[in-house]
Amino acid sequence: MLLLTCLLLLAVYAGTMGSLDWYVSHKLDTSGYFVSCSFIIFAGIVSAVIQYYQRARESALQLYTLLMQSHEQLKEYALHAEEWAAARERIRIARDIHDTVGHKLTALLVQMQLARKLSDADSSRSRQIYLECEELIKSSLQEIRLSVRAIRDESLGGTALYDSLEKLSAEFTKFTGVNTTMELKGVPVALPHNLQLTVYRMVQESLTNAYKHGNAQNVSVSLTYSESGFSLNIHNDGHVPDELNPGFGLIGLQERAKEWNGEVRFHLDRHKGFAVEGAFPYSAVERERVPL
């Protein structure tokens, strides 16, 4: 619009002044027209520059306003994210304390009851059981310290997942007297450390529940690897409730699985017992890894 206005003004000026000069003196003052037209062009350029900088200033102010709004939103989001992370960490710590310390305290209770019964009949055996109880107490204290300090990189002893589960099953059988068997199907695949820890905690919680709530005599743990993922099955022949009301432990199993896009299901059968089934898909990273 500014350009069109300048051109129109030049045309009007040239036509008007040329007509007047020709009418009055029959002669055109070309030098005067050149100066006047140059001034009109210069004024148009100055106006265009002023308008450009005004628009740039308005745009900068708008961008600054948007930037301040985004900054405030980012601060609010960071605050919510920090609160969410703290809440998630508290849940993780509580879940780990429940899964680890609860498991060991259950075994400790069984051992203490056995030692009390044997205190008169077999004092040497009772003394040995008390020594084992001391080890369980030390281990429980260590688990509490690790959980309270929120150490994420807990170690499974540097062994493979199946070996860790096999050791866990053997300890569970030793301390509770519940016959526990392990089964491996398929070709094991290298899994992330934290995922191995998740599976380990799930088996630990399932074994504790089998003894504490189901009074099971036999527990079987099956770990199956396939091309798309791996699955976990923990079955016990203990008491099956009429209706399942998941408590903190079972809900924790489902939460752990969801963190890895997995799924946990519970099966109740009065004739076969209670089973926990977990399925975990491989991520793109795991698919590229060579099986062990």
DRENDO-873070 format. One line per field, with one value per residue (C-alpha): residue number from 1; residue in one letter; x, y, z. Coordinates in steps of 0.5 Angstrom, whole numbers, plus 500, padded with zeros to 3 digits. Layout:
N
bami <- c(NUM; ...);
lumdo <- c(a; ...);
c1 <- c(X; ...);
c2 <- c(Y; ...);
c3 <- c(Z; ...);
//
This chain:
292
bami <- c(1; 2; 3; 4; 5; 6; 7; 8; 9; 10; 11; 12; 13; 14; 15; 16; 17; 18; 19; 20; 21; 22; 23; 24; 25; 26; 27; 28; 29; 30; 31; 32; 33; 34; 35; 36; 37; 38; 39; 40; 41; 42; 43; 44; 45; 46; 47; 48; 49; 50; 51; 52; 53; 54; 55; 56; 57; 58; 59; 60; 61; 62; 63; 64; 65; 66; 67; 68; 69; 70; 71; 72; 73; 74; 75; 76; 77; 78; 79; 80; 81; 82; 83; 84; 85; 86; 87; 88; 89; 90; 91; 92; 93; 94; 95; 96; 97; 98; 99; 100; 101; 102; 103; 104; 105; 106; 107; 108; 109; 110; 111; 112; 113; 114; 115; 116; 117; 118; 119; 120; 121; 122; 123; 124; 125; 126; 127; 128; 129; 130; 131; 132; 133; 134; 135; 136; 137; 138; 139; 140; 141; 142; 143; 144; 145; 146; 147; 148; 149; 150; 151; 152; 153; 154; 155; 156; 157; 158; 159; 160; 161; 162; 163; 164; 165; 166; 167; 168; 169; 170; 171; 172; 173; 174; 175; 176; 177; 178; 179; 180; 181; 182; 183; 184; 185; 186; 187; 188; 189; 190; 191; 192; 193; 194; 195; 196; 197; 198; 199; 200; 201; 202; 203; 204; 205; 206; 207; 208; 209; 210; 211; 212; 213; 214; 215; 216; 217; 218; 219; 220; 221; 222; 223; 224; 225; 226; 227; 228; 229; 230; 231; 232; 233; 234; 235; 236; 237; 238; 239; 240; 241; 242; 243; 244; 245; 246; 247; 248; 249; 250; 251; 252; 253; 254; 255; 256; 257; 258; 259; 260; 261; 262; 263; 264; 265; 266; 267; 268; 269; 270; 271; 272; 273; 274; 275; 276; 277; 278; 279; 280; 281; 282; 283; 284; 285; 286; 287; 288; 289; 290; 291; 292);
lumdo <- c(m; l; l; l; t; c; l; l; l; l; a; v; y; a; g; t; m; g; s; l; d; w; y; v; s; h; k; l; d; t; s; g; y; f; v; s; c; s; f; i; i; f; a; g; i; v; s; a; v; i; q; y; y; q; r; a; r; e; s; a; l; q; l; y; t; l; l; m; q; s; h; e; q; l; k; e; y; a; l; h; a; e; e; w; a; a; a; r; e; r; i; r; i; a; r; d; i; h; d; t; v; g; h; k; l; t; a; l; l; v; q; m; q; l; a; r; k; l; s; d; a; d; s; s; r; s; r; q; i; y; l; e; c; e; e; l; i; k; s; s; l; q; e; i; r; l; s; v; r; a; i; r; d; e; s; l; g; g; t; a; l; y; d; s; l; e; k; l; s; a; e; f; t; k; f; t; g; v; n; t; t; m; e; l; k; g; v; p; v; a; l; p; h; n; l; q; l; t; v; y; r; m; v; q; e; s; l; t; n; a; y; k; h; g; n; a; q; n; v; s; v; s; l; t; y; s; e; s; g; f; s; l; n; i; h; n; d; g; h; v; p; d; e; l; n; p; g; f; g; l; i; g; l; q; e; r; a; k; e; w; n; g; e; v; r; f; h; l; d; r; h; k; g; f; a; v; e; g; a; f; p; y; s; a; v; e; r; e; r; v; p; l);
c1 <- c(500; 506; 509; 502; 501; 508; 507; 501; 503; 509; 504; 499; 505; 509; 502; 500; 506; 508; 501; 502; 509; 507; 500; 504; 511; 510; 517; 518; 523; 526; 531; 526; 521; 527; 529; 521; 521; 527; 524; 518; 521; 526; 520; 517; 523; 523; 516; 517; 523; 519; 513; 518; 521; 514; 512; 518; 518; 511; 512; 518; 514; 509; 514; 517; 510; 509; 516; 515; 508; 512; 517; 512; 509; 515; 517; 510; 511; 518; 515; 509; 515; 519; 513; 511; 518; 518; 512; 514; 520; 516; 512; 518; 522; 515; 514; 522; 521; 515; 518; 524; 524; 517; 520; 525; 521; 516; 522; 525; 518; 518; 525; 524; 518; 522; 527; 522; 520; 527; 529; 528; 528; 535; 539; 544; 539; 536; 542; 544; 537; 538; 545; 541; 536; 541; 543; 536; 536; 543; 540; 534; 537; 541; 535; 532; 538; 539; 531; 531; 538; 534; 539; 537; 542; 541; 545; 543; 550; 552; 549; 544; 536; 535; 541; 538; 531; 534; 538; 532; 528; 533; 533; 526; 525; 531; 527; 520; 520; 516; 518; 520; 522; 525; 524; 527; 524; 527; 534; 535; 536; 540; 536; 537; 539; 533; 528; 532; 531; 523; 522; 526; 522; 516; 518; 520; 513; 509; 513; 512; 505; 504; 507; 504; 497; 496; 500; 502; 506; 509; 511; 513; 517; 517; 521; 520; 523; 520; 522; 517; 518; 519; 514; 514; 509; 509; 504; 503; 498; 496; 489; 485; 480; 473; 474; 481; 482; 489; 493; 499; 503; 499; 498; 505; 507; 502; 505; 512; 510; 507; 513; 516; 510; 508; 502; 501; 495; 492; 489; 485; 483; 480; 483; 490; 491; 493; 498; 501; 503; 507; 508; 514; 515; 522; 524; 527; 534; 533; 531; 537; 541; 544; 541; 546);
c2 <- c(500; 505; 503; 504; 511; 513; 512; 515; 521; 522; 521; 526; 531; 530; 531; 537; 541; 539; 541; 548; 549; 548; 552; 558; 558; 552; 549; 544; 545; 538; 539; 541; 535; 531; 534; 534; 527; 525; 528; 524; 517; 519; 520; 514; 510; 513; 512; 504; 504; 507; 502; 496; 498; 499; 492; 489; 492; 490; 483; 483; 485; 480; 475; 477; 476; 469; 468; 470; 466; 460; 461; 461; 455; 452; 453; 451; 444; 443; 444; 439; 434; 435; 433; 428; 425; 425; 422; 416; 415; 415; 410; 406; 406; 404; 398; 396; 396; 392; 387; 386; 387; 383; 377; 377; 378; 372; 368; 370; 369; 362; 361; 364; 359; 353; 355; 356; 349; 346; 350; 344; 338; 340; 345; 345; 346; 351; 355; 354; 357; 363; 364; 364; 369; 374; 373; 375; 381; 383; 383; 386; 392; 393; 392; 398; 402; 401; 403; 409; 412; 411; 407; 405; 401; 395; 389; 382; 379; 380; 374; 372; 373; 365; 364; 370; 367; 360; 362; 366; 359; 355; 360; 361; 353; 353; 358; 356; 349; 350; 346; 351; 349; 353; 352; 355; 355; 358; 362; 367; 374; 380; 384; 391; 391; 395; 390; 384; 387; 388; 381; 379; 383; 380; 373; 375; 378; 372; 367; 371; 371; 364; 362; 368; 368; 361; 356; 353; 347; 347; 353; 353; 359; 358; 363; 363; 367; 368; 372; 378; 378; 374; 371; 369; 364; 363; 358; 355; 350; 354; 356; 360; 366; 366; 373; 377; 383; 386; 389; 393; 387; 385; 392; 393; 387; 391; 397; 394; 391; 397; 401; 396; 396; 389; 386; 382; 377; 373; 366; 363; 356; 352; 345; 348; 354; 361; 363; 370; 371; 377; 378; 383; 385; 386; 394; 395; 395; 388; 386; 388; 384; 377; 372; 369);
c3 <- c(500; 502; 495; 491; 495; 493; 486; 486; 489; 484; 478; 481; 482; 476; 472; 476; 476; 468; 466; 470; 468; 460; 461; 464; 461; 455; 459; 463; 469; 469; 475; 479; 478; 479; 486; 488; 486; 489; 496; 495; 494; 500; 504; 502; 504; 511; 512; 510; 515; 520; 519; 519; 525; 529; 526; 529; 535; 536; 534; 539; 545; 543; 543; 549; 552; 550; 552; 559; 559; 557; 562; 568; 565; 565; 572; 574; 570; 573; 580; 578; 575; 582; 586; 581; 582; 589; 590; 585; 589; 596; 592; 590; 597; 600; 595; 596; 603; 603; 598; 601; 608; 608; 605; 610; 616; 614; 613; 620; 623; 621; 623; 630; 631; 629; 634; 640; 638; 638; 644; 649; 644; 640; 643; 638; 632; 635; 636; 629; 627; 631; 628; 621; 624; 626; 618; 616; 621; 618; 611; 613; 616; 609; 605; 609; 609; 601; 600; 605; 601; 595; 591; 584; 582; 587; 585; 584; 585; 578; 576; 570; 572; 572; 577; 581; 581; 583; 589; 591; 591; 594; 600; 600; 601; 606; 611; 610; 608; 602; 596; 590; 583; 578; 570; 564; 557; 551; 550; 555; 552; 556; 559; 563; 570; 572; 569; 572; 579; 577; 575; 582; 586; 583; 584; 591; 593; 590; 594; 600; 599; 597; 604; 608; 605; 601; 606; 600; 600; 593; 589; 581; 578; 570; 566; 559; 553; 546; 540; 542; 549; 556; 561; 568; 572; 579; 581; 588; 591; 597; 599; 594; 596; 594; 591; 590; 593; 591; 597; 597; 594; 588; 586; 587; 582; 577; 578; 577; 570; 567; 568; 563; 558; 561; 564; 570; 571; 577; 576; 582; 581; 587; 584; 582; 586; 585; 580; 578; 570; 568; 560; 558; 551; 548; 547; 540; 544; 547; 540; 537; 542; 541; 545; 551);
//
